[in-house]
Amino acid sequence: MIEVMQPNRPARPAPRTDPRAAAQQARMAASLAGAVDLAAVQARNEAAARAQAAPPPSATAPVGAPGSAVVDVDEATFQSEVLDRSFQVPVVLDLWAEWCGPCKQLSPVLERLAAEGGGTWVLAKIDVDANPALAQGLRVQGIPAVKAVWQGQLVTEFTGAIPEEQARQFITELVAATSGGALPGADGAADDEGALPEDPRLDAAEAALDAGDLAGAEAAYRAILDTEPDHPVAGLALRQVQLFRRAEEAGPNALAAAGAAPDDVAAQTRAADFLLGTGDVEAAFEWLLDVVRRTAGEDRDLARTHLVELFGIVGDDDPRVGPARRSLMAALF
């Protein structure tokens, strides 16, 4: 039997549950939480809050201006335009110098791709000669150097000029593995105090979860989304419930079945679902990372897409998601 935790429901008291259900949910929550550096979490929360308050990046803003999809960055603006902004969208650093010939080939390509991106990612240009401390802190060993930042962390990088087709693939994979191309502010917003308003329609879904009725909970969340597709809670809650249903249906034989059919990507995703549904977060991530590393084409894309879905279910605040995202980017490139 898969133990079920309540889907994330910000700023709402936990529903009444019997002691056994509460214990099950507590065990699952503990398994998904992991050890957290409180100072790091506070810094990340502050950066995320600043990003939420800032206007989203705009492809129509003048190139180089603050808030543009292409922005010039120095030591004074690195925090706001790179670290804070990376909590909205992935930020790609273009480290260049005036004397660098290959930089003059690559930079226009990246600028054009950023404009095409329409604000789904930001290109931050850094002149290494004018900002030696940044170059040193970023461990730049040669230019042009391109480094991608997401949620305040470096997730992938490359050095040297590459053809436009490869640059486009780099950006496509980066966006898919991080934000999924969502524009900032596209999800439902909280009220002025940061809390989501009460929604009695969620009670039926949560009651079904309390009773262990995953099918009933899924139906209740679907009913909410049928009338309000952008509901701020029901979408994520539905994905979480669907995960637990898949994990329960896969059962403990999922691992053996996947091991017996290593080329069956569907079997591999079922195994990962089972691992995550039973609380083994790192094993679930590593299972699919292995599939991404050893496959290509459509199979690799299916494994990548499923892994990114699991990242979303666990949540970027979980300390295991960031390292797994970086491993995914390394596997893709």
N, C-alpha and C positions, 0 to 999 in steps of 0.2 A: 504494500500500500504506500503510495507516495504521500509524504507529509506536505500539507499545503499551508503556505503563509498568506496572509492577506495581501492583495495587491496594494501598491503604494497609493496612499490617499492623503495628500498633504493637508495639514491644519484641520484635521477632523479627529475627534476622540475615537479610540478603538471601540468597536462594538462589544457588547457583553458576550462572553463565550464561557462554556463550561471549562473546568480545570484541565481536562484532558486536551481539548482543542487549543487552549491557551498554551499548554506545555509544548504541543506540537509546533505551533506557530513560533514560539520562542526559540525552539531548537533550530528551526529553519532559518529564522532571522539571524541567529548567532552564526550559523554556518556560512551565510552569505555576507556577513558584515566584515569579518577579518580584523586584524590588528590595524589600528589607525594612528598615525602621528598627528596629535591634536594641533600642534603648531602649524604643521603643513596644511591641515584641513582648514584652519582659520584663515591662513593666507589665501588658499584657493577660494574659500567662500567670499572673502573680501574682493578678490579679483573678479569673481563671477558676478557679485553685486554691482561692481562698477561697470562691467560689460552690459548687464541688464539695463542699467540706467542710461547707457550711451546709445546714440542713434545707430541703427544698423549700417554696415558699409554700403556704399552706393557706387554703382558703375558709372553713374552720370556726373558724379562730383569731379572737379578738376583733378587731373593726375597730380599726385604729390601732396594734395591737400589732406588734412586730418579727416578721417572718415571715408576717404575714397577707397575704391577697390584696388587702387595702386597708390601707395603712399611712401614718401621718403621718411626714413626713420633715423634718429640719432640717439645718443645716450639719454637725452632728456625725454624722448617720446617712446622709448622702447617698452616701458611698462604699459603705457596706455594703448599704443598702437599694435603691439605684438602680444604681450602676455595677457593683458585684459581682453583684448579683441579675440584672442584664441578661445575664449569661453563662449563666443558667439558663433564663429566660423573658423575653419582651419586657416592659419596664416603661413604663407610661404615666404621665406627669407631669400632674397636675391643679394648675395654679397659680391660686390664688384669694385672696380677701380677704373679711373679714366684711362690709364695706360694699357688696360687689359683688352686686347683684341677679341678673344673668344667671348668676353663679357658683352661686347657690343653686338655679337651675333645672337646670344641667348636672351639678353634682357628684353629686346623688342618682342620676341616670341612670347615670353612670359607675360608681358604687359598686354598683348593682344588676347591671350587666353584669359587673363583676369577680367578684361572688359567683357568677353563673351560669357564669363561666369555669372555676371549680373548680381554680384554681391554675395554669392555662395561661398567665396573664399577671397582672401586678401593677399595681395603681393606687397611685401614690405621690402623696399630697396635700401640697402645699407652700403655706403661708401666706406670701404675698409681703411683707406688712408685717412679719412676725416674722423673715423671712429675706431681707433686701434684697440681701445679697451673692450669694445663689443666684439671685435674680431678675435681677440685673445680669449675672452670669456666663452665664445662660441666654438673655440678650438678650430679656427679656420687654418687649414694647412695649404690651401691653394685656391685660386679663383679662376672662373666663376664657381662659387659654392652655393648650393641651394639646400636649405634646411626647412622642414615643415614642423610647425608647432600647433598642438591641439591641447586644449584644457591646461595650458601652461607648461606642457611637456614636449620635448623634441620627440617626434615619432618616426621620421625617416629623413634621408638626405642623399645627395649625390654631388660629385665634383666634376667640373668640366662642362663644356658646351655639348649639347645633344641635339639631334634633329627634332623638328617640331612635332612629328608623330610620336616620338618617345616622350617628349615633354607633355604632350596632351594626355598620353596614357598615364604618366606619373600623376598628373592632376586628377584625372578621372578616378584612379584607384584611391588616391588620398581622400577625395571628397566622399567616395562610396564607403570607405572604411572608417570615416569619422562622423561627419554630420549627416551623411546621406543626401546632401544637397538641399537640406531644409533651410529656408530663409529665417533669420532671427525674427522672433515675434510671431511666427506662424501658428504656434500653439496657443491654446487658451490662456488668457492672462489672469493673474491673481488680482485681488482687490487692493485697495490702497494700503492695507496693513500687511500685504503679502500672503494672506490666507485665502484659500478658495472658498466660495460661498457654499453653504449647505445644499445638498441635492438629495431629496428623499428617494429619488429613483435608484440610488446606489444601495439603499437598504436591502432591497430584495436580493441583489447580487451577493451582498455580504452575508445575508442570512443563509443563502444557499451554500456559501463557502463554509460557514460555521457548521452546517449539517453534513459537510463532505460531498455535497452535490455539485460536482464540477460542471456537469452538463447544464444544470439549472443556472449556475452562475454565468456560464458562457452565454446562454440565451438571454439573460437579463442585461448583460453588458452590450450584447448585440442590439437589443431593443433600444437602448439609449442611443447608440451610434446610428441607428436607422433614422432617428429623428434629429440627432445633433452630431454629425460626423466629426466635428472638431471639439468634442467634449474633452476638457482638460485632464480627466482621470480615466474615463472608460476605455480609451484606446489602449493605454499601457496595461490597464488591468486585464483587458481581454487577452492581450498577448501573453501575459503571465499565466492566466488560467489555461490558455491553449497549450502552453509549455507543459504544465502539470498534467493535462490530459494526455498529451503525446508521451510524456515520460511514463505515466501509468499504463498506457496501452502497449508501450514498448516492452516493459517488464524487465526483470533481471537477466533474461536471456538475450537482451539487446547487445550486450558486450560480446558475448560468444558469437552471435550471428554476424556482427560486424567484423570480428577477427577472422571468421571463416570466409568472408567475402570482402576482401580489402579494396576491390575495385568498384564495389557497390556504394555509391555516394549516399544514396537514401538510407542504407543500413548504417553508414557512419554518422549521419545526422541523427538517426534514432538513438544511437549509442550516446552521443553527446547530450541529447535531450534527457536521457535517463540519468546520466551523471549529474547534470545541472538540477534536475528535479529532485534528486536525493541529496543535494547540497554540496556536491563535490565540484565547486566552481572551477578551480584551476585545472582539474582533470578534464572537464568538459571543454574548456578553451583549448587545452593542449591537444586533445583528440582531433579537433577540427583543424588546428594549426598544422598538424602532421599531414592531414589530407590535402591542405592547400600546398604544402611544400612538395608533395610527391605527385601532384596531378597537374593538368594543364587544360586550357580551353574551357569548355562548358562545365566540366566536372569541377575544376578549380573555382570557377565563378559561383557555382551552386554552393560549394563549401564556404567560400568567402561570405556570400550573402547570408547564409544561415548563421555563421559566426557573428557577423555584425548584428543580426537580430538578437542573438544571445547577449551581446554587449548591452543592447538597449534594455533588455529585460532586467539584467543585473543592475545597470545604472552606472554612469561615469563617476559617481562619488565613491564607488567601491574601489579600494586600492589595487585590486587585481585586474581591473579593466585596462588601466593605462599601460602596464607592461605587456598585456596581451595584444593591445592595439599596436604597440611598437613592434612586437614580434610578427604580427600580421603584415605590417608594412615591409619589414625586412624580408619576409617570405615572398611577397609579391614582387619585390625588386631585387 
